[in-house]
Amino acid sequence: MKYDLYNDDLMNICKTASVDELEEMCEDIRRFLVEKVSKTGGHLASNLGVVELTVALHRVFDLPRDRIIFDVGHQTYVHKILTGRAAGFDTLRQYKGMSGFPKSRESEYDAYDTGHSSTSVSAAYGMAVARDLAGDDYNVIAVIGDGSFTNGVVYEALNNIGANQTNVNIILNDNGMSISHNVGALSKYLNRIRSSQKYDQAKVSVKSALGSVPLIGGVLSNSIRNSKQKIKYSVLGEEGHLIEDLGIKYFGPVDGYDIKHMTEILKSAAEYDGPTLIHVITTKGKGYEWSEKYPRKFHGIGPFDTQTGEVIGSSSPSYSKVFGETLTRLADKDDKIVAVAAAMGTATGLIPFYEAHTERYFDVGIAEEHAVVFAAGLAKAGYKPVVAIYSSFLQRSFDYLIEDVALQDLHVVFAVDRAGLVGADGETHHGQFDLSYFSMIPGMTILAPADGCQLSEMLEFAVDMDGPVAIRYPRGSSTGKHLRLRKFKGSNSTISTGSDITLLAVGAMLDEAIDAAEILKSKGFSVGVVNVAVVKPLDSSWESLDTRLVVTIEDNVISGGFGESFASQYRDSDYDILTVAIPDRFVSHGDIPSLRKECGIDAESIAGKVTEYFERKA
């Protein structure tokens, strides 16, 4: 590599180096990213696509005085390199290591913490208003992908920004994808602008022709600027209206790999008195053959072989894969089953369903709130919608879960993927709240499988139920260490009984409970284990458990979770109750075993807490 990417002065180099030198730096950055992410895993494709764009942003703007807010934030690896954090890539997304997302506690150059989609424009507007109220003059820039533009909160923000003419610079990073290929009318609109060369060709032709007219060419060229909007609209028709009709100055489309042109456009936008949107065209996975060919696979990937692009690791089926294959099989026999995704069809395992039942597969884009209400409409009209969304993303739809689904007692099945601790993506992606927000909704049934076989059986059971039901399951391998459980038929499974202790393990916490039971048995305790497959409604038979202590175990935050519900319901029973859950705080990133240990929900911690309880009693 020509450039030392561990150099703390890279931001100044961005400002002073020639364009040719910066292009060499960009290639060095790409090689660095492929090498490092191949070892740690991470979001590779999105970062490879924005190398030149990020360099251009650092060339024009003065950080940390100017504030850049990266939507979602998984595309900030280049930004982290340029702001002196290249050394952190050896511990990227690892326990106690560098986050894969912007973290203001990690660096003053990270202006705003992000992790979910479509929030950057609203946050940038708030920051710009605060700047104006304080009489300051720094720039505020929101970098947002075209996939994020499908979420309605973006337009709520654009509406305010345009109406108030607040100085905000919005960079639309348009690569035609979010994780899956983008869908909907907005995506088609951007495709038309992206592919249309008419306006740019017209500008070049007119400018060239007028410039060649002796004496008066310059005057004509200047005067025609007053009519440029009419020319733009007449050439592009309806395609050129949307952004500027909102009162926001549109620049573009701009080649996202032309640093010189991007620098000029960004400077013009920064000097413009009013809000701007710079439409930048990029390619997801740019510069690495495997990520360009398979951008969805390399959006978020584990460690991989750089030569073959193949992931290194377990080949056992994931919960998502089991879910998708089971739903497809069920839909083969029941033409009322429909699948709803929110830009995550591939990640949630729905590709087999799409291929087999294209007409019954609906990807609404990054619009989780709409997905839930859309499913309510389907259910009201007699269909059986199954909505597959990550636990942490489904939080956005809380009001609609109550008002549109539960209040009408509609039969919508929620496949709540990535429940519990998800690992490397950290705070913004852990599904540590779903038991709490589902449990408080009247009429909601909550199921939690301990393995892939139970998930398949639960899904088959759930599609034939009445009313709303949520099946929550974790990320990763669906193969448990425990023996095969009896077929799920709507109730819990008692693995063993114990006169001293009964461990109630929610879903995928079963293996931790079994291991904890073995530790406790070695200390002389009589221990039983129950597979809690039905979290809500609570099992009435638990009221008369013949045991001294009941321990509830869950990978959900303690506030409002299964343990609290159990303790409230059975507080007058003859046994004592101990609740083991994620503490009332946010959990950072890292591998699952380390995070469970930190949260006190691993087998050793569970056994230790139970032992301490009996020591106190003695």
ZAMARGU-4260 file (C-alpha; in steps of 0.2 Angstrom, whole numbers, plus 5000, padded with zeros to 4 digits):
<rodrens>
0) 5000/5000/5000 | 5006/5017/4996 | 4997/5026/5010 | 4999/5022/5029 | 4981/5021/5034
5) 4986/5021/5052 | 4992/5039/5050 | 4982/5051/5061 | 4984/5064/5048 | 4973/5056/5034
10) 4960/5070/5035 | 4973/5083/5031 | 4979/5072/5017 | 4961/5072/5010 | 4961/5091/5009
15) 4979/5093/5002 | 4982/5078/4991 | 4979/5079/4972 | 4964/5069/4965 | 4976/5056/4957
20) 4984/5053/4974 | 4967/5052/4983 | 4962/5039/4970 | 4977/5029/4975 | 4972/5031/4993
25) 4954/5024/4989 | 4962/5008/4982 | 4972/5006/4997 | 4957/5008/5008 | 4948/4995/4998
30) 4962/4982/5000 | 4963/4986/5019 | 4944/4984/5021 | 4943/4967/5012 | 4958/4961/5022
35) 4952/4966/5039 | 4933/4962/5037 | 4938/4944/5030 | 4945/4941/5047 | 4932/4949/5059
40) 4916/4949/5048 | 4906/4965/5046 | 4897/4976/5033 | 4909/4975/5018 | 4898/4979/5002
45) 4891/4995/5009 | 4908/5002/5014 | 4917/4997/4998 | 4903/5007/4988 | 4906/5024/4997
50) 4925/5025/4998 | 4927/5040/4986 | 4911/5048/4993 | 4918/5047/5010 | 4935/5054/5005
55) 4926/5068/4996 | 4916/5073/5011 | 4932/5074/5022 | 4940/5084/5008 | 4926/5097/5008
60) 4920/5098/5026 | 4929/5102/5042 | 4926/5089/5055 | 4922/5088/5069 | 4916/5106/5068
65) 4905/5101/5053 | 4893/5087/5058 | 4891/5071/5047 | 4876/5060/5052 | 4877/5043/5043
70) 4860/5035/5041 | 4861/5017/5048 | 4879/5019/5051 | 4885/5002/5044 | 4894/5012/5030
75) 4906/5022/5042 | 4921/5010/5041 | 4930/5022/5028 | 4925/5037/5039 | 4933/5028/5054
80) 4949/5025/5045 | 4950/5043/5040 | 4948/5049/5058 | 4962/5039/5065 | 4954/5022/5069
85) 4962/5010/5057 | 4970/5001/5072 | 4953/4997/5079 | 4949/4986/5064 | 4958/4971/5072
90) 4944/4971/5085 | 4930/4977/5074 | 4913/4971/5081 | 4922/4960/5094 | 4919/4960/5113
95) 4926/4976/5120 | 4932/4981/5102 | 4928/4994/5090 | 4910/4996/5085 | 4904/4993/5067
100) 4893/5008/5069 | 4895/5027/5073 | 4898/5029/5092 | 4900/5047/5099 | 4908/5039/5115
105) 4921/5031/5103 | 4926/5047/5093 | 4922/5065/5093 | 4921/5063/5074 | 4905/5053/5076
110) 4892/5066/5077 | 4877/5055/5080 | 4874/5037/5085 | 4864/5027/5072 | 4860/5009/5069
115) 4843/5009/5062 | 4837/5016/5045 | 4830/5033/5040 | 4833/5043/5055 | 4848/5054/5048
120) 4838/5067/5040 | 4827/5071/5055 | 4842/5071/5066 | 4852/5082/5054 | 4837/5094/5054
125) 4836/5095/5073 | 4855/5098/5074 | 4854/5112/5061 | 4840/5121/5070 | 4850/5120/5086
130) 4865/5127/5077 | 4854/5142/5070 | 4846/5145/5088 | 4864/5146/5095 | 4870/5158/5081
135) 4883/5146/5075 | 4888/5142/5057 | 4894/5124/5055 | 4888/5113/5041 | 4876/5098/5045
140) 4876/5084/5032 | 4865/5068/5032 | 4872/5053/5022 | 4857/5042/5018 | 4855/5027/5006
145) 4841/5026/4993 | 4834/5011/5002 | 4831/5021/5018 | 4821/5034/5007 | 4806/5021/5007
150) 4803/5025/5026 | 4790/5038/5029 | 4800/5047/5043 | 4812/5054/5029 | 4797/5063/5021
155) 4791/5070/5037 | 4809/5077/5039 | 4810/5083/5021 | 4793/5092/5023 | 4799/5102/5038
160) 4816/5106/5030 | 4809/5112/5014 | 4795/5122/5022 | 4808/5131/5034 | 4822/5132/5022
165) 4835/5126/5035 | 4852/5124/5029 | 4855/5105/5028 | 4865/5095/5015 | 4858/5078/5011
170) 4868/5066/5002 | 4858/5053/4994 | 4869/5037/4991 | 4860/5028/4978 | 4866/5011/4974
175) 4849/5003/4970 | 4850/4992/4985 | 4847/4992/5004 | 4851/4974/5009 | 4839/4966/4996
180) 4836/4976/4980 | 4825/4991/4983 | 4806/4990/4979 | 4792/5002/4976 | 4787/5018/4967
185) 4801/5028/4974 | 4814/5015/4969 | 4807/5016/4951 | 4808/5035/4952 | 4826/5035/4957
190) 4830/5022/4943 | 4822/5034/4930 | 4833/5049/4936 | 4848/5038/4938 | 4847/5031/4920
195) 4841/5047/4912 | 4855/5056/4903 | 4843/5068/4894 | 4845/5083/4906 | 4864/5082/4908
200) 4866/5080/4889 | 4854/5095/4886 | 4864/5106/4898 | 4881/5102/4890 | 4874/5105/4873
205) 4866/5121/4877 | 4881/5127/4886 | 4893/5122/4872 | 4882/5130/4859 | 4880/5147/4868
210) 4898/5148/4873 | 4903/5147/4854 | 4893/5163/4850 | 4904/5178/4847 | 4903/5192/4859
215) 4886/5188/4866 | 4888/5170/4870 | 4893/5173/4888 | 4879/5185/4891 | 4866/5172/4884
220) 4874/5158/4894 | 4872/5168/4911 | 4854/5174/4907 | 4848/5157/4903 | 4852/5151/4921
225) 4836/5161/4926 | 4826/5148/4916 | 4835/5132/4921 | 4821/5125/4931 | 4809/5126/4916
230) 4822/5118/4905 | 4825/5104/4918 | 4806/5101/4919 | 4803/5101/4901 | 4817/5089/4898
235) 4814/5077/4912 | 4795/5079/4914 | 4789/5073/4930 | 4805/5065/4935 | 4813/5081/4940
240) 4800/5088/4952 | 4799/5078/4968 | 4814/5085/4978 | 4813/5103/4972 | 4794/5104/4974
245) 4798/5101/4992 | 4809/5116/4992 | 4825/5107/4992 | 4839/5111/4979 | 4843/5096/4969
250) 4861/5092/4963 | 4864/5077/4952 | 4865/5063/4948 | 4883/5063/4952 | 4896/5049/4949
255) 4901/5043/4966 | 4918/5038/4960 | 4923/5055/4952 | 4931/5063/4967 | 4935/5080/4957
260) 4916/5082/4952 | 4910/5077/4969 | 4921/5089/4977 | 4914/5103/4966 | 4896/5098/4969
265) 4899/5097/4988 | 4907/5114/4989 | 4892/5122/4979 | 4880/5113/4990 | 4889/5119/5006
270) 4889/5137/5000 | 4870/5137/4994 | 4858/5147/5005 | 4845/5133/5009 | 4843/5115/5010
275) 4851/5104/4997 | 4851/5086/4991 | 4866/5079/4982 | 4861/5063/4972 | 4876/5052/4971
280) 4877/5036/4961 | 4887/5022/4968 | 4889/5003/4967 | 4887/4992/4982 | 4903/4981/4984
285) 4913/4992/4972 | 4931/4985/4969 | 4930/4968/4976 | 4924/4955/4963 | 4914/4944/4975
290) 4905/4958/4984 | 4901/4966/4967 | 4894/4950/4961 | 4885/4945/4978 | 4881/4962/4986
295) 4867/4955/4997 | 4879/4941/5004 | 4893/4954/5008 | 4881/4967/5016 | 4884/4959/5033
300) 4896/4944/5032 | 4906/4933/5044 | 4924/4929/5042 | 4927/4924/5024 | 4941/4918/5012
305) 4946/4933/5001 | 4951/4922/4986 | 4934/4912/4985 | 4922/4924/4994 | 4916/4909/5004
310) 4911/4911/5022 | 4921/4902/5035 | 4911/4894/5049 | 4896/4883/5054 | 4886/4875/5040
315) 4871/4870/5052 | 4854/4878/5046 | 4850/4895/5054 | 4833/4898/5062 | 4830/4910/5047
320) 4833/4896/5035 | 4821/4884/5044 | 4808/4898/5045 | 4808/4901/5027 | 4808/4883/5021
325) 4794/4879/5033 | 4783/4893/5028 | 4786/4889/5010 | 4780/4871/5013 | 4765/4877/5023
330) 4760/4889/5009 | 4761/4875/4996 | 4746/4868/5005 | 4737/4884/5010 | 4734/4897/4997
335) 4729/4910/5011 | 4746/4911/5018 | 4756/4927/5012 | 4773/4933/5017 | 4777/4951/5021
340) 4795/4957/5023 | 4803/4974/5026 | 4818/4975/5014 | 4825/4960/5023 | 4818/4945/5013
345) 4834/4937/5010 | 4841/4939/5028 | 4824/4932/5036 | 4825/4917/5025 | 4810/4921/5013
350) 4819/4918/4996 | 4812/4900/4995 | 4794/4907/4998 | 4797/4921/4985 | 4803/4908/4972
355) 4788/4897/4975 | 4774/4909/4978 | 4780/4926/4970 | 4762/4932/4970 | 4760/4930/4988
360) 4776/4938/4993 | 4777/4956/4998 | 4792/4966/5002 | 4787/4984/5007 | 4804/4991/5009
365) 4811/4999/5024 | 4794/5003/5031 | 4791/4992/5046 | 4776/5002/5052 | 4767/5000/5035
370) 4771/4981/5035 | 4761/4979/5051 | 4746/4989/5045 | 4747/4981/5028 | 4747/4964/5036
375) 4732/4969/5047 | 4722/4974/5031 | 4727/4957/5023 | 4721/4948/5039 | 4705/4958/5040
380) 4701/4952/5022 | 4703/4934/5026 | 4721/4930/5023 | 4735/4923/5034 | 4749/4936/5034
385) 4766/4931/5041 | 4777/4946/5044 | 4796/4943/5046 | 4805/4957/5054 | 4820/4958/5065
390) 4815/4960/5084 | 4824/4977/5085 | 4816/4984/5069 | 4799/4978/5074 | 4800/4990/5089
395) 4796/5004/5077 | 4779/4997/5074 | 4773/4996/5092 | 4758/5007/5091 | 4752/4998/5075
400) 4754/4981/5084 | 4742/4987/5097 | 4730/4998/5087 | 4728/4989/5071 | 4732/4971/5075
405) 4728/4967/5093 | 4713/4979/5096 | 4704/4970/5081 | 4710/4953/5087 | 4717/4950/5069
410) 4726/4934/5065 | 4743/4940/5060 | 4759/4929/5063 | 4775/4939/5068 | 4791/4930/5064
415) 4802/4940/5076 | 4819/4936/5070 | 4836/4940/5079 | 4827/4940/5096 | 4838/4941/5111
420) 4857/4945/5110 | 4862/4946/5092 | 4881/4948/5094 | 4892/4959/5084 | 4880/4973/5079
425) 4878/4978/5097 | 4865/4990/5105 | 4855/4995/5090 | 4852/4977/5085 | 4850/4966/5100
430) 4832/4960/5102 | 4831/4962/5120 | 4814/4971/5122 | 4802/4960/5112 | 4795/4950/5126
435) 4792/4966/5135 | 4783/4975/5122 | 4773/4960/5116 | 4769/4954/5133 | 4759/4970/5138
440) 4748/4969/5122 | 4731/4960/5127 | 4727/4945/5117 | 4744/4942/5110 | 4751/4925/5110
445) 4770/4923/5112 | 4780/4908/5107 | 4798/4905/5109 | 4807/4889/5101 | 4822/4881/5108
450) 4828/4874/5091 | 4824/4874/5073 | 4813/4858/5074 | 4802/4867/5087 | 4802/4883/5077
455) 4795/4873/5062 | 4782/4865/5073 | 4777/4882/5081 | 4775/4890/5064 | 4764/4876/5058
460) 4753/4878/5074 | 4753/4897/5073 | 4746/4899/5055 | 4730/4889/5061 | 4728/4899/5077
465) 4716/4913/5080 | 4721/4931/5084 | 4739/4939/5084 | 4754/4928/5088 | 4773/4931/5089
470) 4786/4918/5087 | 4803/4925/5093 | 4819/4916/5089 | 4837/4921/5089 | 4850/4923/5076
475) 4862/4909/5070 | 4862/4890/5071 | 4845/4882/5075 | 4854/4866/5082 | 4853/4864/5101
480) 4864/4854/5112 | 4849/4846/5121 | 4840/4830/5115 | 4825/4831/5103 | 4810/4839/5112
485) 4793/4832/5110 | 4782/4839/5096 | 4775/4856/5100 | 4756/4856/5101 | 4754/4872/5110
490) 4761/4869/5127 | 4777/4868/5137 | 4789/4853/5139 | 4795/4847/5156 | 4813/4840/5153
495) 4815/4835/5171 | 4808/4839/5189 | 4817/4844/5205 | 4812/4846/5223 | 4824/4860/5226
500) 4825/4870/5210 | 4815/4872/5194 | 4822/4881/5180 | 4810/4889/5168 | 4820/4892/5152
505) 4812/4903/5138 | 4816/4897/5121 | 4834/4896/5116 | 4840/4898/5134 | 4836/4880/5136
510) 4854/4874/5134 | 4860/4887/5147 | 4847/4880/5159 | 4852/4862/5156 | 4870/4866/5159
515) 4866/4876/5174 | 4856/4862/5181 | 4871/4850/5179 | 4882/4862/5189 | 4869/4863/5203
520) 4866/4845/5203 | 4885/4843/5206 | 4882/4853/5222 | 4869/4842/5228 | 4853/4851/5223
525) 4838/4842/5215 | 4835/4852/5199 | 4821/4852/5186 | 4821/4860/5169 | 4806/4866/5159
530) 4806/4872/5141 | 4796/4887/5141 | 4789/4887/5123 | 4773/4897/5127 | 4778/4913/5135
535) 4761/4921/5135 | 4748/4916/5141 | 4756/4910/5156 | 4754/4891/5160 | 4742/4889/5175
540) 4750/4873/5180 | 4765/4882/5186 | 4755/4889/5201 | 4757/4872/5210 | 4775/4867/5205
545) 4782/4856/5219 | 4798/4864/5222 | 4807/4876/5234 | 4813/4889/5221 | 4808/4893/5203
550) 4821/4902/5192 | 4815/4911/5176 | 4828/4912/5163 | 4826/4923/5147 | 4837/4933/5135
555) 4826/4949/5136 | 4828/4964/5147 | 4821/4961/5165 | 4809/4976/5164 | 4792/4969/5158
560) 4799/4952/5153 | 4794/4934/5156 | 4801/4934/5174 | 4792/4949/5179 | 4776/4943/5172
565) 4778/4926/5181 | 4783/4934/5198 | 4768/4945/5197 | 4756/4931/5193 | 4763/4918/5205
570) 4769/4929/5219 | 4758/4920/5232 | 4763/4902/5227 | 4772/4891/5240 | 4789/4893/5231
575) 4801/4907/5230 | 4805/4916/5213 | 4822/4921/5206 | 4822/4931/5189 | 4837/4929/5178
580) 4837/4941/5163 | 4847/4955/5154 | 4850/4969/5166 | 4840/4985/5164 | 4853/4993/5152
585) 4859/4993/5134 | 4871/4979/5129 | 4887/4982/5118 | 4893/4971/5104 | 4903/4955/5105
590) 4901/4936/5104 | 4886/4929/5112 | 4895/4918/5125 | 4904/4934/5131 | 4888/4945/5131
595) 4878/4932/5140 | 4892/4930/5154 | 4892/4949/5155 | 4873/4950/5157 | 4873/4936/5170
600) 4862/4924/5159 | 4875/4910/5155 | 4875/4894/5164 | 4889/4897/5177 | 4881/4914/5181
605) 4864/4906/5183 | 4871/4892/5194 | 4880/4905/5204 | 4865/4916/5207 | 4855/4901/5213
610) 4869/4895/5225 | 4870/4913/5232 | 4851/4913/5235 | 4852/4897/5245 | 4867/4903/5255
615) 4857/4918/5260 | 4842/4908/5265 | 4854/4897/5276
</rodrens>
